[in-house]
Amino acid sequence: MTKVSEISEFDLISRLETILENNVTPNKDSKVELSIGDDAAVIGNLDNLQVVTTDAMVDKVHFVSDQVDMRSLGWKSLAVNYSDIASMGCKPIYSVVTLGLRADILVEQLENLYLGFSDLLNTYGGDLVGGDIVKSDTFFISVTVVGSTDKPETMQRKTAVPGDVIAVTGHLGSSNAGLRLLLKNELQKSSHFYEAHYMPKPRIPEGISLLDMGIKTGMDISDGLVNDLMKICVASTVNATINVDKIPVHDDLKKYFPNEYKEMAVSGGEDYELLITGHESLIRYISDSTDIDLHIIGEIEIGSGDVNAVDSTGARISLNTGGWDHFTEN
Amino acid sequence: MTKVSEISEFDLISRLETILENNVTPNKDSKVELSIGDDAAVIGNLDNLQVVTTDAMVDKVHFVSDQVDMRSLGWKSLAVNYSDIASMGCKPIYSVVTLGLRADILVEQLENLYLGFSDLLNTYGGDLVGGDIVKSDTFFISVTVVGSTDKPETMQRKTAVPGDVIAVTGHLGSSNAGLRLLLKNELQKSSHFYEAHYMPKPRIPEGISLLDMGIKTGMDISDGLVNDLMKICVASTVNATINVDKIPVHDDLKKYFPNEYKEMAVSGGEDYELLITGHESLIRYISDSTDIDLHIIGEIEIGSGDVNAVDSTGARISLNTGGWDHFTEN
């Protein structure tokens, strides 16, 4: 085992580059003309539009470096950025990664982190073209991803209109279950909840298909369904009403959290599923004609940025949970 | 004064966005179609090639947060990235910034940081289109910049050939002088050395002109002239010989550091000047026909990655200074 302080920056970059070379399947439609090793990477002409997003993960805030599985952390730190690309309906093209490293971080840990990057690149495409390595008292990973589309518009938040229905992919709340179990030291590796928390699946193919089939409004659920739906409502100047009984949840979530699963699905966060709105007929058509796992959970109404919740009987629900400080009964 | 822990992330982003809105002159040829406020920013079709670079600055490594002028830090953290774009011969198009924030950092400090970003954007162009804000025990700033060119190639490191001469822009060593004075608490604000250390001028127009006029080999000097020249030599599989008496230095550097100025110019670092190679006739033509401040300091020879130094008498020089561990007399 080798501490990063024991080898040169050049040797460290070389070892991490080797992990990518040995583990990432070459991308036959790669746009990269010059990768790691110059002042900047060079990329050929992209399609019409490009999108850019950046998200960082920080030790003791988003993970605990001496407990986390570094390969899972590599997956997750790139996946949360890919999820933003998916939410615009775009494909990932290239990424850069900056590592802030404590002197005692092991090179082998970083090689595992890069194996996690490799896993994600092999699954969803795109190239990791470079980055920066700096010393830091706090270990952090800062990722920037550029994606593109040949469509004239991306999905956005500001295009929801009254009459749209609201739909989500997959199921919600399981990542929050993973976090709760982790905090109690009860999270089993490779369990459903572990996968949901550490290895979220960015909805890249789903996002591309949704944009392609005419969906204009979308985002990914990172801060919890209601928090994120409120962002669409504010950006579009509309209200939303969701039926909490229609929110898709995994059977394991109901089984292990019978009293809390609805709250977890509504406000848990880090689901990285897509949240979209559109004409009901279009969304039903997409749901019927593709294998995208879409669930209609509510509708968009005239308003100015509020989210309301009801249950299947039509009764108004007031859920007040962590991070959900905007959502009080009114 | 307001600590970042006292306001919401939404309000913090809003205050920083306001700084940009009020201080950055709108870019008439901006490619940005959607900026801060969605999952990702959207950018229209760029020119043929694009380049991407990322560089982070970390508290207690690159600066000391309770001593540094935040406006200068904002300038510098974006400028060091712009310098990489300049070294490829490209123009900056857009940037994203991730801030890792301690709870006690003041909002007003961050507003000053964003004033520094604004200063640089107003001087060199490009748009700041978004970012991420995360909690961190260590304050850091991670920046990614994308640039582009309508030329078929960028400047690179691997294209130097024997017979090329080596040239640099501006003058070297003054940033290192600023650092030395800073460490002795003797750095006067707005002195020449302060400007050199905290407000480096990325050579954007010079880089664009050099590529346009046919220069193929270039990089920026961030780790010291010899360290960086060695990177060109390794990438191009050539040797280099520089004449230390031809390295341009500022009069103040000679005056205040009469015994050390040559060493500082050769290995000081953080100069952010351009280092190029090319046919002597082309470089002399550029120097004569433009106002680029170019100085020929040596030549490229057959070899495999070594840098040698001589003085004006032709005598071989062995300089052995900090960070310069590869350069021993042989």
Interface residues (C-beta under 8 A of the other chain):
Chain A: E33 L34 G37 D38 D39 A40 A41 V42 I43 G44 N45 L46 D47 N48 L49 Q50 V51 V52 T53 T54 D55 A56 M57 V58 D59 K60 V61 H62 D84 I85 S87 M88 C90 Y94 V96 V97 T98 G100 V129 G130 G131 D132 V134 K135 S136 D137 T138 F140 S142 T144 V146 G147 T154 Q156 R157 K158 M219 D220 A235
Chain B: E33 L34 G37 D38 D39 A40 A41 V42 I43 G44 N45 L46 D47 N48 L49 Q50 V51 V52 T53 T54 D55 A56 M57 V58 D59 K60 V61 H62 D84 I85 S87 M88 C90 Y94 V96 V97 T98 G100 V129 G130 G131 D132 V134 K135 S136 D137 T138 F140 S142 T144 V146 G147 T154 Q156 R157 K158 M219 D220 A235
